[in-house]
Amino acid sequence: MSDKSAPARPTIDLRSFTPARVALGRSGASVPTKPLLDFTLDHARARDAVHAAFDAPRLVSDLHAQGLVVTEVRSQALDRREYLRRPDLGRRLDAEAAEVLAQSAAEPCQLALVIGDGLSAAAVHAHAVALVRRLLPLLAEGEHVALGHVVVASGARVALGDEIGAILGARMVVMLIGERPGLSAPDSLGAYLTFAPKPGRTDAERNCVSNIHKAGLSYDEGAFKIAWLVREGLAREVSGVALKDESADRAPRRIGTFSAC
């Protein structure tokens, strides 16, 4: 047998497979001007996403248009500055908001959906409504999963969903939230699922479907994974490390492409 090495491929080919900064070239001891300017622009976009204002009324209106009844709440973080400096306050409900939720919790429910700004309000504005639009029909298939409450939360961290879910008596909570912006994705949306939510739950007790954005997971793929985890979590009465994501084994042969509608 002849020993044939793999054909050489230019490093530049890697850029067709990833948005990561590879094969940028060199200019002396530094990078060329264009990659440097691209980096500066992406860094600015990521910073802007962190500090962007959250338009909760607009989101509530868009969800109402989908036929959903929505409650608007906020965390104990008074403004964006305090939210960034005090992550703990983003994990606790404002006292007035907690009272409003308690009054609306007439009886326990299967599922509560919470949508929070997180570290990228831009991600929520861009993707949350479209993702919910794909998710609702999947929850209605087969053994119908009843969506009991929809909550829009300002100044929210992931763990705020646990307190909201506990007040509403939800067996499971799904938290859609803007993820920490990266240099290649300032508008990435994440979904965190917790069975039997209550304050004090750890990340190990949650499942996460992340990187829902134009260059990442499509709305259809994200909705399918979330719906699968919701059904399996409710059936097995677990979430987190006890619930492995095996949705790929059940996924349709062709999943729709990303849509920005």
HUHUBEL-V863409 format. One record per residue. N is the residue number from 1. PHI is phi in whole degrees, 0 to 359 (* if undefined). OMEGA is omega in whole degrees, 0 to 359 (NA if undefined). NEAR is the number of other C-alpha atoms within 10 Angstrom. Layout:
BEGIN
{{N & PHI & OMEGA & NEAR} {N & PHI & OMEGA & NEAR}}
END
This chain:
BEGIN
{{1 & * & 179 & 3} {2 & 278 & 181 & 4} {3 & 268 & 181 & 5} {4 & 255 & 178 & 6} {5 & 282 & 179 & 6} {6 & 295 & 180 & 6} {7 & 298 & 180 & 6} {8 & 292 & 178 & 6} {9 & 235 & 179 & 8} {10 & 302 & 179 & 8} {11 & 302 & 182 & 11} {12 & 300 & 179 & 11} {13 & 300 & 182 & 11} {14 & 300 & 184 & 14} {15 & 290 & 177 & 13} {16 & 277 & 182 & 8} {17 & 252 & 187 & 7} {18 & 207 & 173 & 11} {19 & 278 & 180 & 12} {20 & 296 & 182 & 11} {21 & 276 & 178 & 13} {22 & 232 & 177 & 12} {23 & 53 & 182 & 13} {24 & 278 & 184 & 14} {25 & 88 & 180 & 12} {26 & 222 & 172 & 11} {27 & 225 & 188 & 9} {28 & 68 & 179 & 7} {29 & 266 & 183 & 6} {30 & 234 & 177 & 9} {31 & 267 & 177 & 12} {32 & 298 & 185 & 13} {33 & 299 & 184 & 11} {34 & 299 & 177 & 10} {35 & 301 & 178 & 15} {36 & 294 & 178 & 12} {37 & 294 & 177 & 11} {38 & 298 & 178 & 13} {39 & 298 & 181 & 15} {40 & 298 & 179 & 13} {41 & 294 & 181 & 13} {42 & 295 & 178 & 17} {43 & 295 & 178 & 17} {44 & 295 & 178 & 13} {45 & 297 & 179 & 18} {46 & 295 & 178 & 22} {47 & 295 & 179 & 18} {48 & 298 & 181 & 16} {49 & 297 & 180 & 23} {50 & 296 & 186 & 22} {51 & 264 & 183 & 15} {52 & 297 & 179 & 15} {53 & 286 & 180 & 15} {54 & 263 & 180 & 20} {55 & 267 & 182 & 14} {56 & 297 & 179 & 21} {57 & 301 & 178 & 11} {58 & 297 & 180 & 11} {59 & 296 & 178 & 19} {60 & 300 & 180 & 21} {61 & 297 & 180 & 13} {62 & 296 & 178 & 16} {63 & 288 & 175 & 20} {64 & 301 & 180 & 12} {65 & 295 & 176 & 11} {66 & 271 & 179 & 13} {67 & 84 & 182 & 8} {68 & 259 & 173 & 15} {69 & 268 & 190 & 14} {70 & 237 & 173 & 17} {71 & 251 & 180 & 16} {72 & 257 & 181 & 18} {73 & 224 & 174 & 22} {74 & 215 & 178 & 23} {75 & 275 & 179 & 25} {76 & 280 & 176 & 21} {77 & 287 & 187 & 23} {78 & 286 & 180 & 14} {79 & 207 & 184 & 12} {80 & 295 & 179 & 17} {81 & 300 & 180 & 10} {82 & 292 & 178 & 14} {83 & 302 & 182 & 22} {84 & 285 & 181 & 17} {85 & 277 & 185 & 11} {86 & 234 & 179 & 13} {87 & 304 & 182 & 14} {88 & 297 & 181 & 16} {89 & 289 & 177 & 20} {90 & 286 & 179 & 26} {91 & 261 & 182 & 23} {92 & 235 & 179 & 23} {93 & 283 & 167 & 24} {94 & 302 & 185 & 16} {95 & 302 & 180 & 12} {96 & 295 & 179 & 13} {97 & 295 & 179 & 18} {98 & 298 & 179 & 18} {99 & 293 & 178 & 12} {100 & 298 & 179 & 13} {101 & 295 & 181 & 20} {102 & 300 & 180 & 15} {103 & 290 & 181 & 11} {104 & 273 & 183 & 12} {105 & 272 & 182 & 15} {106 & 293 & 180 & 10} {107 & 207 & 181 & 9} {108 & 300 & 180 & 15} {109 & 225 & 178 & 19} {110 & 288 & 189 & 19} {111 & 220 & 171 & 24} {112 & 242 & 178 & 25} {113 & 249 & 179 & 24} {114 & 243 & 177 & 27} {115 & 240 & 183 & 27} {116 & 237 & 183 & 29} {117 & 292 & 181 & 28} {118 & 61 & 183 & 27} {119 & 266 & 177 & 29} {120 & 209 & 175 & 27} {121 & 299 & 180 & 28} {122 & 301 & 179 & 26} {123 & 295 & 180 & 26} {124 & 293 & 179 & 28} {125 & 298 & 185 & 20} {126 & 280 & 194 & 18} {127 & 233 & 191 & 24} {128 & 298 & 184 & 24} {129 & 295 & 179 & 19} {130 & 297 & 178 & 19} {131 & 294 & 178 & 23} {132 & 298 & 179 & 19} {133 & 301 & 178 & 15} {134 & 285 & 186 & 17} {135 & 287 & 186 & 20} {136 & 304 & 179 & 16} {137 & 296 & 180 & 12} {138 & 291 & 178 & 18} {139 & 290 & 181 & 20} {140 & 276 & 182 & 13} {141 & 287 & 174 & 10} {142 & 57 & 176 & 7} {143 & 284 & 188 & 8} {144 & 304 & 174 & 11} {145 & 263 & 184 & 18} {146 & 280 & 175 & 13} {147 & 272 & 187 & 18} {148 & 278 & 185 & 18} {149 & 218 & 171 & 23} {150 & 237 & 184 & 20} {151 & 232 & 173 & 22} {152 & 254 & 187 & 22} {153 & 239 & 177 & 27} {154 & 266 & 180 & 27} {155 & 65 & 190 & 28} {156 & 261 & 165 & 31} {157 & 254 & 184 & 24} {158 & 304 & 186 & 25} {159 & 293 & 177 & 23} {160 & 298 & 178 & 25} {161 & 298 & 180 & 33} {162 & 293 & 178 & 28} {163 & 293 & 179 & 20} {164 & 298 & 180 & 29} {165 & 300 & 180 & 30} {166 & 294 & 180 & 19} {167 & 297 & 182 & 20} {168 & 278 & 181 & 26} {169 & 68 & 182 & 23} {170 & 278 & 174 & 26} {171 & 290 & 177 & 19} {172 & 216 & 175 & 28} {173 & 237 & 172 & 32} {174 & 246 & 181 & 28} {175 & 251 & 173 & 29} {176 & 266 & 188 & 29} {177 & 209 & 177 & 28} {178 & 290 & 182 & 34} {179 & 276 & 178 & 28} {180 & 303 & 184 & 19} {181 & 296 & 174 & 23} {182 & 247 & 183 & 15} {183 & 290 & 178 & 18} {184 & 252 & 182 & 17} {185 & 209 & 178 & 22} {186 & 282 & 185 & 26} {187 & 233 & 180 & 28} {188 & 272 & 180 & 28} {189 & 258 & 177 & 33} {190 & 238 & 177 & 24} {191 & 235 & 181 & 26} {192 & 241 & 184 & 22} {193 & 243 & 180 & 26} {194 & 227 & 174 & 31} {195 & 276 & 182 & 26} {196 & 49 & 184 & 22} {197 & 296 & 174 & 28} {198 & 195 & 179 & 20} {199 & 303 & 180 & 16} {200 & 101 & 175 & 10} {201 & 300 & 181 & 15} {202 & 258 & 178 & 12} {203 & 298 & 179 & 14} {204 & 292 & 180 & 11} {205 & 261 & 180 & 18} {206 & 239 & 168 & 23} {207 & 258 & 181 & 25} {208 & 229 & 170 & 20} {209 & 246 & 190 & 19} {210 & 244 & 175 & 18} {211 & 60 & 174 & 19} {212 & 271 & 180 & 27} {213 & 193 & 190 & 22} {214 & 301 & 182 & 17} {215 & 261 & 182 & 13} {216 & 241 & 180 & 15} {217 & 285 & 180 & 18} {218 & 287 & 177 & 21} {219 & 301 & 182 & 26} {220 & 296 & 179 & 21} {221 & 294 & 180 & 24} {222 & 298 & 180 & 25} {223 & 297 & 180 & 25} {224 & 297 & 180 & 22} {225 & 296 & 181 & 21} {226 & 297 & 181 & 24} {227 & 299 & 179 & 22} {228 & 297 & 181 & 19} {229 & 294 & 178 & 26} {230 & 298 & 182 & 26} {231 & 297 & 182 & 16} {232 & 291 & 178 & 18} {233 & 296 & 178 & 23} {234 & 292 & 182 & 18} {235 & 292 & 183 & 9} {236 & 268 & 181 & 12} {237 & 59 & 178 & 15} {238 & 213 & 168 & 20} {239 & 203 & 180 & 24} {240 & 82 & 185 & 20} {241 & 296 & 179 & 12} {242 & 279 & 182 & 14} {243 & 236 & 180 & 16} {244 & 277 & 179 & 12} {245 & 281 & 178 & 17} {246 & 250 & 184 & 12} {247 & 295 & 181 & 16} {248 & 298 & 179 & 12} {249 & 288 & 182 & 8} {250 & 251 & 186 & 10} {251 & 293 & 175 & 13} {252 & 298 & 184 & 11} {253 & 299 & 179 & 8} {254 & 228 & 179 & 7} {255 & 256 & 184 & 12} {256 & 300 & 180 & 11} {257 & 278 & 180 & 12} {258 & 296 & 176 & 17} {259 & 226 & 182 & 13} {260 & 263 & 182 & 12} {261 & 286 & NA & 8}}
END
